[in-house]
Amino acid sequence: MNKIYPSAAEALKGIVRDGQLLAVGGFGLCGIPEALIAALRDSGVKNLSVISNNAGVDGFGLGLLLETRQIKKMISSYVGENKEFERQYLAGELELEFTPQGTLAEKLRAGGAGIPAFFTKTGVGTVVAEGKELREFDGQTYVMERALVPDVALVKAYMADTSGNLVFRRTARNFNPAAAMAGKITVCEVERIVEKGEIDPDHIHLPGIYVHRLVLNAHPEKRIEKRTITERAGV
């Protein structure tokens, strides 16, 4: 089975549609599937619910989809750095399901592992627990969180072989593996594609069984979310 597609647009063809639940990997602007997000914007699909740690920045990453009003709901743990996100949310134009970061990661991991729900102490006694089942274990109260199983997951890795086995680089190995495992269909954007068998099995971070489609983006922009410069005397 050939998993390699000639472009991001081709990789999304036939699998994205209005009203879907999507997961998008990345943390801030680190490890985001830039080309796939742009192709999703260009596809014109709308009324999307998107699971992602955050929503990019204005004009980049998921910020592109906010500008075109293709997202109706975000399931996130952090929503700073995006003025359009703030504007839409405060105006009541965008739904937001706030989820603690560790809980969000576990909801995706559980979805990929076939676990429908789990209990956690995080959020007990706060708005996070409103409307959710509470249960006591050993004298402590826990809230039940449902797993997340997105229709499509868009992720970014550094390298893949033709079977879809993935290698991530450093902090880009953030929400990407969990999102990839959880997706019913997973599309991965990579900087390198090598032949099957060229990656040492011990170096594979995610098995190809979780990856359905691959697209090469050899030169991603890799923006820095906040550039900090230290001023030095005499420089």
CORVEN-V98609 format. One record per pair of residues at least 6 apart in sequence whose ideal C-beta (glycine too) atoms are under 6 Angstrom apart, sorted by the first residue. I is the first residue (numbers start at 0). J is the second residue. D is the distance in whole Angstrom. If there is no record, write none. Layout:
# CORVEN-V98609
i: (I & I)
j: (J & J)
d: (D & D)
This chain:
# CORVEN-V98609
i: (2 & 2 & 2 & 3 & 4 & 4 & 4 & 7 & 7 & 7 & 7 & 8 & 10 & 10 & 10 & 11 & 11 & 14 & 14 & 15 & 15 & 15 & 16 & 17 & 17 & 17 & 18 & 19 & 19 & 20 & 20 & 20 & 21 & 21 & 21 & 21 & 22 & 22 & 22 & 22 & 22 & 22 & 23 & 23 & 24 & 24 & 24 & 24 & 24 & 25 & 26 & 26 & 27 & 28 & 28 & 28 & 29 & 29 & 30 & 30 & 30 & 30 & 31 & 31 & 32 & 32 & 32 & 32 & 33 & 33 & 34 & 34 & 35 & 35 & 40 & 40 & 40 & 45 & 46 & 47 & 47 & 48 & 49 & 49 & 50 & 50 & 50 & 51 & 52 & 52 & 53 & 53 & 54 & 54 & 54 & 54 & 55 & 55 & 56 & 56 & 56 & 57 & 57 & 57 & 62 & 64 & 65 & 65 & 72 & 73 & 74 & 76 & 76 & 76 & 78 & 87 & 88 & 99 & 99 & 102 & 102 & 102 & 104 & 106 & 106 & 106 & 107 & 107 & 107 & 107 & 108 & 109 & 109 & 110 & 110 & 110 & 110 & 111 & 111 & 114 & 115 & 116 & 116 & 117 & 118 & 118 & 119 & 120 & 122 & 122 & 123 & 123 & 128 & 131 & 131 & 132 & 133 & 133 & 134 & 147 & 148 & 149 & 149 & 150 & 151 & 151 & 152 & 152 & 152 & 152 & 153 & 154 & 154 & 154 & 154 & 155 & 156 & 156 & 156 & 156 & 157 & 157 & 157 & 157 & 158 & 158 & 158 & 159 & 159 & 159 & 159 & 160 & 160 & 160 & 160 & 161 & 161 & 162 & 162 & 163 & 163 & 164 & 164 & 164 & 164 & 165 & 165 & 166 & 167 & 176 & 179 & 179 & 179 & 180 & 184 & 185 & 185 & 185 & 186 & 187 & 187 & 188 & 188 & 190 & 192)
j: (163 & 212 & 213 & 213 & 10 & 212 & 214 & 34 & 35 & 38 & 214 & 38 & 186 & 212 & 214 & 38 & 42 & 151 & 184 & 42 & 44 & 151 & 44 & 44 & 45 & 46 & 46 & 47 & 150 & 48 & 149 & 150 & 47 & 49 & 149 & 151 & 50 & 149 & 152 & 178 & 181 & 182 & 51 & 153 & 154 & 155 & 174 & 175 & 178 & 31 & 52 & 173 & 224 & 60 & 222 & 224 & 170 & 171 & 155 & 171 & 173 & 175 & 60 & 155 & 153 & 154 & 155 & 188 & 219 & 220 & 188 & 216 & 153 & 188 & 63 & 64 & 67 & 69 & 71 & 69 & 70 & 72 & 70 & 73 & 74 & 147 & 149 & 75 & 76 & 174 & 75 & 77 & 61 & 73 & 81 & 84 & 61 & 62 & 62 & 80 & 81 & 81 & 82 & 83 & 81 & 70 & 83 & 84 & 94 & 95 & 96 & 98 & 100 & 103 & 84 & 93 & 95 & 121 & 122 & 119 & 121 & 144 & 177 & 144 & 146 & 147 & 147 & 177 & 178 & 181 & 177 & 117 & 146 & 146 & 147 & 148 & 181 & 180 & 181 & 146 & 146 & 143 & 145 & 144 & 141 & 143 & 144 & 141 & 128 & 142 & 140 & 142 & 142 & 142 & 143 & 143 & 140 & 142 & 141 & 181 & 181 & 181 & 182 & 183 & 182 & 184 & 178 & 179 & 182 & 185 & 186 & 175 & 178 & 179 & 187 & 188 & 165 & 167 & 187 & 189 & 166 & 167 & 168 & 190 & 166 & 189 & 191 & 165 & 189 & 192 & 213 & 193 & 195 & 197 & 198 & 194 & 195 & 195 & 207 & 207 & 210 & 198 & 203 & 206 & 207 & 204 & 205 & 204 & 204 & 205 & 185 & 205 & 209 & 209 & 211 & 209 & 210 & 211 & 212 & 210 & 213 & 214 & 216 & 217 & 215)
d: (5 & 6 & 5 & 5 & 4 & 6 & 5 & 4 & 5 & 4 & 5 & 5 & 5 & 5 & 4 & 5 & 6 & 6 & 5 & 6 & 5 & 6 & 6 & 5 & 5 & 5 & 5 & 6 & 4 & 5 & 5 & 5 & 6 & 5 & 5 & 5 & 4 & 4 & 4 & 4 & 6 & 6 & 4 & 5 & 4 & 6 & 5 & 4 & 4 & 3 & 5 & 4 & 5 & 6 & 5 & 5 & 5 & 6 & 5 & 3 & 6 & 6 & 5 & 6 & 5 & 6 & 4 & 4 & 5 & 6 & 5 & 4 & 4 & 5 & 5 & 6 & 6 & 5 & 5 & 6 & 5 & 4 & 5 & 6 & 4 & 6 & 6 & 6 & 6 & 5 & 6 & 4 & 4 & 6 & 5 & 5 & 4 & 4 & 5 & 5 & 6 & 6 & 6 & 5 & 6 & 5 & 5 & 6 & 4 & 5 & 5 & 5 & 4 & 5 & 6 & 4 & 6 & 5 & 6 & 6 & 5 & 6 & 6 & 6 & 6 & 4 & 5 & 4 & 6 & 4 & 5 & 6 & 4 & 4 & 5 & 4 & 4 & 3 & 4 & 6 & 6 & 5 & 5 & 6 & 4 & 5 & 6 & 6 & 5 & 5 & 5 & 5 & 4 & 5 & 6 & 4 & 6 & 6 & 6 & 6 & 6 & 6 & 5 & 6 & 6 & 5 & 5 & 6 & 3 & 4 & 6 & 4 & 5 & 5 & 5 & 5 & 4 & 5 & 6 & 5 & 5 & 6 & 4 & 5 & 4 & 6 & 4 & 5 & 5 & 6 & 5 & 5 & 5 & 6 & 5 & 6 & 5 & 5 & 4 & 3 & 3 & 6 & 5 & 6 & 4 & 6 & 4 & 6 & 5 & 5 & 5 & 6 & 5 & 5 & 5 & 6 & 5 & 5 & 4 & 5 & 6 & 5 & 5 & 6 & 6)
